């Protein structure tokens, strides 16, 4: 077994996107301040539904983490997979430099 085969990576960043903040510090301060992220739904017309309130995520820009085509399809999973990597500062380059 080579040294590269024996290395393991653990992502330990906290990445959150919530109705009260789009990062950990903002979410935490909102929670401490008692802010609620629940309110009237603004993303679409709710007149045909009984429920008209929700916890919507506001002002999140997925293009910070994925390209525009993926963002247009509203696939946030790739952005959420990349978030911990960005927060931790880890990249393929940092891994190669430490090998």
C-alpha positions in Angstrom: 0.0 0.0 0.0 1.3 3.4 -0.9 1.2 6.5 1.3 -1.6 8.0 -0.9 -3.7 4.9 -0.5 -3.5 5.2 3.3 -4.6 8.8 3.5 -8.1 9.7 4.6 -10.0 12.9 4.4 -12.6 14.2 6.9 -14.5 17.3 6.2 -15.3 19.1 9.4 -16.8 22.3 8.3 -20.3 23.5 9.3 -22.3 24.6 6.3 -25.9 25.6 6.9 -28.5 27.2 4.7 -31.6 28.0 6.8 -34.5 30.4 6.9 -32.7 32.5 9.5 -29.2 32.6 7.8 -27.2 31.2 4.9 -24.1 30.5 7.0 -23.3 29.2 10.4 -22.5 32.5 12.2 -25.6 34.2 10.8 -27.9 31.3 11.7 -26.4 31.0 15.2 -26.8 34.8 15.9 -30.4 34.7 14.6 -31.2 31.7 16.9 -29.6 33.5 19.9 -31.7 36.6 19.1 -34.9 34.5 18.9 -35.5 35.4 15.2 -38.0 33.2 13.4 -37.5 32.2 9.8 -41.2 31.4 9.4 -43.4 33.7 7.4 -45.7 34.1 4.4 -44.5 32.1 1.4 -43.1 34.5 -1.3 -41.6 32.0 -3.8 -44.9 31.2 -5.5 -48.6 32.0 -5.4 -50.2 30.2 -2.5 -53.8 31.0 -3.2 -54.6 27.4 -4.3 -53.2 26.0 -1.0 -54.4 25.9 2.6 -50.9 26.4 3.9 -49.5 29.8 3.2 -46.6 30.0 5.6 -43.2 28.3 5.6 -39.5 28.6 6.4 -38.1 29.9 3.1 -34.4 30.3 2.5 -33.7 33.8 1.3 -30.8 35.4 -0.6 -28.9 32.1 -1.1 -26.7 32.2 -4.3 -25.8 28.7 -5.3 -23.6 30.1 -8.1 -21.0 30.7 -5.4 -20.6 26.9 -5.4 -21.8 25.5 -8.7 -22.1 26.7 -12.2 -25.1 28.6 -13.5 -26.6 25.7 -15.4 -26.8 23.6 -12.3 -28.1 26.6 -10.3 -30.9 27.2 -12.8 -32.1 23.6 -12.4 -32.3 24.4 -8.6 -30.2 21.4 -7.8 -28.7 22.6 -4.5 -27.2 19.2 -3.5 -24.0 19.8 -5.5 -23.6 23.2 -3.8 -24.2 21.7 -0.4 -21.6 19.0 -1.1 -19.0 21.7 -1.9 -19.8 23.9 1.0 -17.9 21.9 3.7 -14.9 21.8 1.4 -14.9 25.5 0.9 -15.4 26.2 4.6 -12.5 23.9 5.6 -10.1 25.3 3.0 -9.5 21.8 1.6 -9.0 21.3 -2.1 -7.3 18.8 -4.4 -4.4 21.3 -4.6 -4.0 21.4 -0.8 -4.1 17.6 -0.7 -1.5 17.3 -3.5 0.8 19.9 -1.7 0.6 17.9 1.5 1.4 14.5 -0.1 
